[in-house]
Amino acid sequence: MRTTFNMQYSQSLDSILSTQDKLQTASLMLSKQTKILTAADDPSGSARAIGLEATIQQTNQYQSNNTAARNSLELQETVLSNMRGAMDRARVLALSLGNGTYDDNDRKAIGDQLGNIRDELFDLMNRRDELGGYLFSGFKDQTQPYSLNSATGDYEFNGDEGQKSVQLSLSISIAANDSGRSIFDSVDKRFQTSAASVGAPVTAAKVSVANQSIFDNFYKQNYDGLTPGNNDYSVVFSAPSNYEVQRNGAAMVPAVTGSYTAGEPINYNGLSIDVTGAAPGGTVSFSLQPPEKTNILNSLTDLIKSIEAGDNGDVLNERILDATVEIDNASTKVDSAVSSIGGRLNVIESIFGSNEDVLIATKSHKADVVELDYSTGITELVKQETALQAVQATFSKVTGLSLFNYIR
C-alpha cells in the first residue's frame, strides 16, 4: 500500500500527542506519588484502593469511639474513686459518734462534717462529662441524676438505667457509662427484724442484731419473698430452762433447741434475744423485715437527722449501725463499678492496639496498590521524555523544520 505524505504526517502527529499524554501522566503520577490517577489507569487496583480506604475510614471511626469511651470511663473511674474516699471518711465519723465521752456539741460538729461529705457526694453523683452530659443519668444525659425532694426530704434518682453502647471494632461494642441507679440507688438497707412480741407468761423481750455479718448471711439464705409466713419466727419455751425456735408456727428441720439461763440472751444466727419472764408455754415472736433499698445520700441524711434530734443511747446506736452498714454496702457497689470499669478499659486498650495494627496493615496494603515508588516514577518520566524526543525528531524529518517549530 502506498504511504502518502498526509498519512505520514498524521501518524507522526499522533505519536507526538500520544507520547505527550504519557509524559504528562508520568509527571502527574510522580508529583502525586500515585500509580492510579483515574479508575481507568488500573480498574482492579482502583476497586481495591476504594475498599481499603473504606476500611481505613471505618477503623479511624472505631479509634475515635475507643478514645471517647476511654475518656468517659476514666472520668467515671476518677469520680467513683473520689466518692470512695468520701465514704471512708463518713464511716469513720459515723463510728466516732459512739464515743461515750462526746456531748451534744461534739456530735453536732460531726453531723456538720457528715453534711459536708453528703454535699460532696451529691456533687460527684451529678458530675458532667466534657460535653456537658451527666455521667450517671443513663440515656437521659441531659437530666440531672440526683435531686432533693423538698416535700419528702429524700434524695431521688431522676435518670434511667440505660448504658450507652459504643462500637470499638466490627464485632465488639462496650458500655461507655454506668447508670446511677445501678451504682448508687440500689444499696441494701441494713437487714433487721421486727420488734419482738411476746406470749404469756413471757412479759417482755427484745430482739437485736448482735453480729450483723452472721445475721446477713442467715437473712439472705432464709428470707422468703413469696411466702411471708416463712419469715415469722418464734422462740417457744417448753420448760423453764428449755426452748425451741420455730418457723411459721412449725418446728424447724433439723430442730433448733437450747437451754435458757435467766438473765442471759438467747443467741440465734447473729441475733440476741433478751427475755423476761420465760416460762413453759411462753413465746417470743419476730419477723424478718422485707429488704429495702436506699442511697448513700439518704443514709447520711438519716444519721444527720438523728444527731440534730439529739438522739443518744440505743436510738443513736441503731442509727449508727444503719449508717455504717449502708455505707459499707454503698462502698461495695462503688468498688464493683470501679472493677467493671477497669475491665472495660482493659478491653478498650486491647482493641485500640488491634485497630492500630489493622490501620498499619491496611495503609501498607493500600500503599502497595496506589502509591508510586519515587525511583520508579523518575525512571518512567525519563523514559517518556526520551520517547517524546525520539518522536519529535522523527516528525521533524517527515514534515520539515518550519512545520515542526509551528507545532512545538
Buried (B, 14 or more C-beta within 10 A) or exposed (E): EEEEEEEBBEBBBEBBEEBBEBBEBBBEBBEBEBBBBEEEBBEEBBEBBEBBBEBBEBBEEBBEBBEBBBBBBEBBBEBBBBBBEBBEBBBEBBEBBEEEEBEEEEBBEBBEBBBEBBEBBBEBBBBBBEEEBBBBBBBBBEBBBBBEEEEEEBBBBBBBBBBBEBBBBEEBEBBBBBBBBBBBBBBBBBBBBBEBBBBEEBEEBBBBBBBBEBBBBBBEEEBEEEEEEBBBBBBBBEEEEBBBBBBBEEEEEEEBEBEBEEEEBBEBBBBBBBBBBBEEEBBBBBBBBEEEEBBBBBBBBBBBEBBBEEBBEEEBBBBBBBBBBBBBBBBEBBEEBBEBBEEBBEBBEEBBEBBEEBBEEBBEBBBEBBBBEEEEBEEBBEEBBEBBEEBBEBBBEBBEEEEBEEEE
